[in-house]
Amino acid sequence: MSGDRPSPLVIERILRDREGIWQQIVAERDLNALTGRMLASSAIALACYGAVLGFFHSPLMALTSAFKLPLLFLVTLTICLPTLYLFNLVFGARLSVRQSLALVMVAITVTSMLAVAFAPISLFFLITANDYGFFKLLNVAILTLSALVGLRFLTGGMQVLNDNGLLAPEAANAQALAQAQAPAQPVPVAVAAGSVPAAAPVAVQSAEPVAVPGGAAVAGSASNGAATAAPAPVPAPAPVPAQWTGQPAGTAFPPGMLPPGYPAPQRPWEGRPVRRGEAPQRPASMTLLYVWILLFGFVGTQLAWTLRPFFGDPGQDFSFFRSIDGNFYAEILRTIGNL
């Protein structure tokens, strides 16, 4: 499936053709339409899942939760997106606002679609196990798992941008400049016919008879002084085996005189030594991405606590908002303790 013919379902294209999505974001091709489709799909999916959460209390709570759950993700994105964009600018990345928004929307789309896929399971436990504490913890676990999968897509997309030089442009430009300024391999000088290369082995005079043109045979010994000895033919140089210079077997070219097409010699001591267990260097933008993910999680959970209720305690009357007291994490620990 190509990026020019997108699937009617944007989540299907994200899951089936994620490389096409990343390349579209890298090229900034038709990002407005892609982001709009992801925003609409995420809002619909989160509204459906929010309705399942609110049905535990009443149909009116289901209606308000269907409105507040998409609002939760949209407001969290609005609060945290400028931080991600400025982080990248500070450390020299070349991401635009549209690219940053599209990357985060991919993660939110995957999260929302995975959450709505769990909606039948949540509805099943709503009908068969009508326990408020268990139902609340179950759906918090579903949203947490969905968010982790979505964030994996976000980190994968940022890694693709890094490979294309958008996160560390200085390193990419330096590598390209080094390749452009690399000295060309010297062309070997042709050896004249009949001459002996300097590296050729020297023939050793033997005491055995040597064949001479005309059928005469002379001895190489010094005692046979009457006969005129013809010069013995010089043997061909033996092929030089492949050594550390990187030259292929069967060539007699000296080091540093490789013809075009031969690979350059591999000399490990000329490069940076690789230490065992050493991790590859990560650009600063990738490190800050994980910091931003933690920030996004803290802002999202606190905002969810502010916009509660989403489930609706059956022991209390309906209300659009609750008074702000405590925090999300203390409530989760209290719920686990009461099970």
C-alpha positions in Angstrom: 0.0 0.0 0.0 1.6 3.3 -1.1 1.4 6.6 0.5 -0.3 8.1 -2.6 -3.4 5.8 -2.2 -4.2 5.9 1.5 -6.5 3.4 3.1 -10.1 4.6 3.9 -9.1 3.9 7.6 -6.1 5.9 8.7 -5.3 3.4 11.5 -5.1 0.6 8.9 -2.6 2.6 6.9 -0.6 3.4 10.1 -0.3 -0.3 11.0 0.2 -1.6 7.5 2.4 1.1 5.9 4.1 2.8 8.8 7.2 3.4 6.7 5.1 5.3 4.2 3.7 7.4 7.1 7.2 8.2 8.3 8.4 9.1 4.9 5.4 11.3 4.3 6.1 13.2 7.5 9.8 13.5 6.6 8.8 15.0 3.2 6.0 17.1 4.7 3.7 15.9 2.0 0.0 16.5 2.5 0.4 16.6 6.3 -2.7 18.8 6.9 -5.0 16.1 5.4 -3.2 13.3 7.3 -3.4 15.1 10.6 -7.0 16.0 10.1 -7.9 12.3 9.4 -6.0 11.2 12.5 -7.7 13.8 14.7 -11.2 12.8 13.5 -10.5 9.1 13.9 -9.1 9.6 17.4 -12.0 11.8 18.5 -14.5 9.2 17.4 -12.7 6.3 18.9 -12.2 8.1 22.3 -15.8 9.2 22.3 -17.0 5.6 21.9 -14.7 4.4 24.6 -15.7 7.2 26.9 -19.3 6.2 26.5 -18.5 2.7 27.7 -16.8 4.2 30.8 -19.8 6.4 31.7 -22.4 3.7 31.2 -21.3 2.3 34.6 -23.2 5.2 36.2 -25.9 6.3 33.9 -26.6 7.2 30.2 -26.1 10.9 31.1 -22.7 10.1 32.5 -21.9 8.1 29.3 -22.7 11.2 27.2 -20.5 13.5 29.3 -17.6 10.9 29.3 -17.9 10.6 25.5 -17.3 14.3 25.4 -14.6 14.6 28.1 -12.3 11.8 27.0 -11.4 13.2 23.6 -11.2 16.6 25.3 -8.6 15.2 27.7 -6.3 14.1 24.9 -6.7 17.2 22.9 -6.0 19.6 25.8 -3.0 17.5 26.9 -1.6 17.7 23.4 -2.2 21.5 23.3 -0.3 21.9 26.6 2.7 19.7 25.8 3.3 20.1 22.0 5.0 23.5 22.3 7.5 22.0 24.8 8.4 19.2 22.3 8.8 21.6 19.5 11.0 24.0 21.5 13.1 21.0 22.8 13.9 20.1 19.2 14.8 23.7 18.2 17.1 24.2 21.2 19.2 21.1 20.2 19.3 21.9 16.5 16.7 19.6 15.1 14.9 20.7 11.9 11.4 19.5 12.8 8.5 21.8 11.8 5.4 22.3 13.9 3.4 20.2 11.4 5.9 17.4 11.6 5.8 17.4 15.4 2.0 17.5 15.4 1.8 14.7 12.9 4.2 12.5 14.9 2.2 12.9 18.2 -1.1 12.4 16.4 0.2 9.0 15.1 0.8 8.0 18.8 -2.6 9.3 19.9 -4.4 7.6 17.0 -2.8 4.2 17.8 -3.7 4.7 21.5 -7.3 5.6 20.8 -7.9 2.8 18.3 -6.4 0.2 20.6 -8.5 1.5 23.5 -11.7 1.2 21.5 -10.7 -2.3 20.5 -10.8 -3.1 24.2 -14.2 -1.6 24.6 -16.1 -4.9 24.1 -14.0 -6.5 26.9 -14.7 -3.5 29.2 -18.4 -3.7 28.4 -18.4 -7.4 29.1 -17.0 -6.9 32.6 -19.4 -4.0 33.1 -22.3 -6.4 32.6 -21.0 -9.5 34.4 -19.0 -8.0 37.2 -20.7 -4.8 38.5 -17.9 -3.7 40.8 -16.8 -0.1 40.7 -13.3 -0.5 42.0 -12.5 -3.5 39.7 -14.1 -1.7 36.7 -12.0 1.5 37.3 -8.7 -0.4 37.6 -9.5 -2.5 34.5 -10.0 0.6 32.3 -7.0 2.4 33.8 -4.9 -0.7 32.8 -6.4 -0.7 29.3 -5.6 3.0 28.8 -2.1 2.6 30.1 -1.4 -0.4 27.8 -2.8 1.5 24.8 -0.7 4.5 25.6 2.5 2.5 25.9 1.9 1.0 22.4 1.1 4.4 21.0 4.3 5.8 22.5 6.3 3.0 20.9 5.1 4.3 17.5 6.2 7.9 18.5 9.7 6.8 19.4 9.9 4.7 16.2 8.9 7.7 14.1 11.4 9.9 15.8 14.1 7.3 15.1 13.2 7.4 11.4 13.5 11.2 11.4 16.9 10.9 13.1 18.0 8.5 10.3 17.0 11.1 7.8 19.1 13.8 9.6 16.2 15.9 10.9 17.1 15.4 14.6 20.9 15.7 14.3 21.5 17.8 11.1 25.0 18.8 12.1 26.2 15.2 12.4 24.5 14.3 9.1 26.1 17.3 7.3 29.5 16.5 8.8 29.3 12.9 7.6 28.3 14.0 4.1 31.1 16.5 4.0 33.6 13.9 5.1 32.5 11.6 2.3 32.7 14.3 -0.3 36.2 15.4 0.8 37.6 11.8 1.0 40.7 11.5 -1.2 40.4 9.4 -4.4 42.3 6.2 -4.7 45.5 6.6 -6.7 45.6 5.0 -10.1 48.4 2.3 -10.4 51.2 2.9 -12.9 51.4 0.4 -15.7 54.4 -1.8 -15.6 56.4 -2.1 -18.9 56.4 -5.4 -20.6 59.3 -7.6 -19.7 60.3 -5.7 -16.7 60.5 -7.3 -13.3 58.5 -5.8 -10.4 60.5 -4.8 -7.4 58.5 -7.2 -5.2 59.0 -10.1 -7.6 61.1 -13.0 -6.1 64.7 -13.3 -7.4 65.5 -16.5 -9.3 68.1 -18.7 -7.7 70.7 -20.2 -9.9 70.5 -23.9 -10.0 73.1 -26.6 -10.8 70.7 -28.5 -13.0 70.9 -28.3 -16.8 68.8 -25.5 -18.3 67.2 -25.8 -21.7 68.5 -23.4 -24.3 67.0 -22.5 -27.7 68.4 -24.7 -30.5 68.4 -27.9 -28.4 71.7 -27.3 -26.6 72.0 -28.0 -22.9 74.5 -26.3 -20.7 75.2 -26.8 -17.0 74.8 -24.0 -14.6 77.9 -25.1 -12.8 81.0 -23.0 -12.9 83.2 -25.9 -14.0 81.7 -25.9 -17.5 83.5 -22.9 -18.8 83.6 -23.9 -22.5 80.0 -23.7 -23.2 78.2 -20.4 -23.6 75.2 -20.3 -21.3 72.1 -18.6 -22.5 70.2 -16.5 -20.0 67.4 -18.4 -18.3 63.9 -17.0 -18.6 62.7 -15.0 -15.6 59.8 -16.8 -13.9 56.5 -14.9 -13.5 55.9 -13.3 -10.2 53.9 -15.4 -7.8 50.4 -14.1 -6.9 50.4 -12.1 -3.7 47.9 -13.5 -1.2 45.3 -11.3 0.4 46.8 -9.7 3.6 45.8 -7.0 6.0 46.0 -4.4 3.2 42.6 -5.5 2.0 43.9 -6.5 -1.5 42.1 -9.4 -3.1 44.1 -12.6 -3.8 45.9 -12.8 -7.1 46.9 -9.1 -7.4 50.5 -7.8 -7.3 49.6 -4.1 -6.6 51.6 -2.6 -3.7 49.7 -1.1 -0.8 48.1 2.3 -1.5 48.1 1.6 -5.3 44.7 -0.1 -5.7 42.9 0.2 -9.1 39.4 1.7 -9.3 36.7 -0.7 -8.1 38.8 -2.4 -5.4 37.6 -1.9 -1.8 39.7 0.3 0.5 41.9 -1.5 3.0 40.2 -2.1 6.4 42.6 -0.9 9.2 40.8 -1.2 12.5 43.4 0.8 14.4 42.7 3.9 12.3 39.1 4.2 13.6 37.6 4.9 16.9 38.0 1.9 19.2 34.7 0.1 20.0 34.4 -0.9 23.6 32.5 -4.0 24.6 29.0 -3.2 25.9 29.1 0.4 24.7 25.7 1.8 23.6 25.5 3.7 20.3 25.4 7.5 20.7 21.9 8.9 20.8 21.1 12.4 19.6 19.9 14.9 22.3 16.5 15.1 20.7 15.9 11.4 21.2 16.9 11.7 24.9 14.6 14.7 25.4 11.8 12.8 23.7 11.7 10.4 26.6 11.7 13.3 29.0 8.8 14.8 27.1 6.9 11.5 27.2 7.1 11.5 31.0 5.9 15.1 31.0 3.0 14.2 28.7 2.0 11.4 31.1 2.1 13.5 34.2 0.1 16.3 32.5 -2.4 13.8 31.1 -3.1 12.0 34.4 -3.4 15.2 36.4 -5.8 16.7 33.8 -7.8 13.5 33.9 -8.1 13.9 37.6 -9.3 17.5 37.1 -11.9 16.5 34.5 -13.3 13.6 36.5 -15.7 11.9 36.8 -15.4 9.6 33.8 -16.7 6.4 35.4 -19.1 7.9 38.0 -19.3 6.5 41.5 -22.7 4.8 41.7 -23.0 6.0 45.3 -23.0 9.6 44.3 -25.4 11.7 42.2 -24.5 12.8 38.7 -22.2 15.8 38.4 -20.3 17.2 35.4 -17.1 17.9 37.5 -16.0 17.0 41.0 -14.2 19.2 43.4 -10.4 19.1 43.1 -8.9 17.2 46.0 -6.1 14.6 46.2 -4.4 13.3 43.0 -4.7 10.5 40.5 -2.0 8.3 41.9 -3.3 8.4 45.5 -6.8 7.5 44.2 -5.4 4.5 42.3 -3.5 3.3 45.4 -6.6 3.7 47.6 -8.7 1.8 45.1 -6.2 -1.1 45.0 -6.2 -1.2 48.8 -10.0 -1.4 48.9 -10.3 -4.4 46.6 
